Amino acid sequence: MTKCPLCNKDNHCAINEGKKAETCWCMKVSISKELLQSIGHRNQCICYECLEGDRNIIVKDEGK
């Protein structure tokens, strides 16, 4: 289990679970630059719950 750097909860990373990166939930969203900058240069995934709290989250349209 990998943890979110913001709340320290499980971030449900597909890669960490041995799955392909393209199957991860994070591939279906765009994360704001500001939120990414808030965690600095750490190579850690933010959890979906923390992303939902960020007003700048954009869910990608899978049809495009």
C-alpha positions in Angstrom: 0.0 0.0 0.0 1.2 3.5 -0.9 0.0 6.4 1.0 -1.3 9.9 0.0 1.3 12.6 1.0 -1.6 14.9 2.0 -3.8 12.7 4.3 -1.6 9.6 4.8 -4.4 7.2 3.6 -4.1 4.5 1.0 -4.0 6.1 -2.5 -5.1 2.9 -4.3 -2.3 3.0 -6.8 -2.8 0.4 -9.5 1.0 0.3 -10.3 1.7 -0.5 -6.6 -0.9 -3.3 -6.8 1.0 -4.8 -9.7 -1.5 -3.6 -12.4 -0.8 -1.6 -15.6 -0.5 2.2 -15.1 -3.3 2.8 -17.7 -5.7 0.9 -15.4 -5.2 3.3 -12.5 -8.0 5.7 -11.5 -5.5 8.6 -11.8 -5.3 8.2 -15.5 -8.9 9.4 -15.8 -8.3 12.8 -14.1 -6.2 15.9 -14.5 -4.6 17.2 -11.4 -4.1 20.9 -10.9 -0.6 22.3 -11.1 -1.1 24.0 -7.7 -2.0 20.7 -6.0 0.9 18.9 -7.5 3.2 21.7 -6.4 1.9 21.5 -2.9 3.4 18.0 -2.5 6.8 19.2 -3.8 9.0 16.8 -5.7 8.0 13.7 -3.8 7.2 10.8 -6.1 3.9 10.0 -4.4 0.3 9.7 -5.6 -2.4 11.9 -4.1 -5.6 9.9 -3.2 -8.9 10.5 -4.9 -10.5 11.8 -1.7 -7.9 14.6 -1.5 -8.4 15.3 -5.2 -12.1 15.7 -4.7 -11.4 18.4 -2.2 -9.4 20.3 -4.8 -11.6 22.6 -6.8 -9.3 22.3 -9.9 -9.8 18.6 -10.5 -11.0 17.8 -14.0 -12.3 14.4 -15.0 -11.1 13.4 -18.4 -13.6 12.6 -21.1 -12.8 9.0 -22.1 -14.5 9.5 -25.4 -11.8 11.9 -26.6 
